[in-house]
């Protein structure tokens, strides 16, 4: 079981179809979402999806897959807020 969890956190794929559908594998958690932004946790980092009329259609917690539809404008990776705060405190 631990091997599968470690493997899940290492593998990460993003498939975008016509900027209207996106499939993401290796998602650990959904931080927040609304119709313009979806924030996911992937390998202890943030993945911010920006767009218009965004909807999470399906989440598979076993495989870490998330299926999103809407008009996708950008994807941006960033440091996890928890990790960022701690690193700033101890510098």
N, C-alpha and C positions, 0 to 999 in steps of 0.2 A: 504494500500500500504506500509506504514512504517513497519507494522508487517511482511510482506513478505520479505522486505529488511533485517530486523533484523534477521529473521529466516534463510535467505540465508547465512548471514555472520556467523552464529553459526554452521551450519551443513556443514561438510566437509568430503567427501569420496574420496578414491583413489582405483581404481580397475586396477590391472596389469594382463594382460594375456600373459603368455609365454615370458615375458620380451620384447615383440614386440608391444603390444598395451596397452595404458593406458587411462582410463576415469577418469576425475577429476570433482567432483561437488563442488560447493561453491566458485568458482574462481571469484574474484572481478575484476581483470585486468591482461592483459598480459604485463609484463614489457619489455621483449625483447625475441628474439628467433633467432637461426640460426641452422645449421644442427647438431651441437654438444651440444648446451645448450638451454633450454627453461626456462625462469624465469617468474613465475606467482606470483601474489599477492593474498594471501588467508588469510582472517581474519587479515589483516594488518601485515602479515608476508610474507617473501619470500619463495617460493617453487622452488628450482632449480632442474631441471631434466637434467641429463647428459647422453649422449649416442652418437650414430653414426647414421647418415642419419635420424635425427628426423624431422618430419613434423607434423604440426597442420592440421588435416583433417577437423575439424569442431569446431566452437565456437557458443554456444547458449547463448546470452547475457541475455535472460529472466531468465534462470535457473542457469546460471553460470557454465555450463558444457563445458569442453574442451576435445576433442578427439585427441590423439596423436599416431602416429605410428613411428616405427624405432627400432633400437637396444638400449634398455634402460640399462644403467650401474648403475645409482644411482639416488636417490632422497634425497635432503637435505633441511631441514627447517632452516631458519635464520630470524633475525630481519630485518624489513623493513629498507632500507637505510635512508629514511626520518626520521623515528623514532629513528634510531641509531645515526644520526648526532645531532639531538636535545638533546637527552639524554646525549651525550658526551659534548655538549656545556654547559649544565646547571649543570654538576657535580661539 
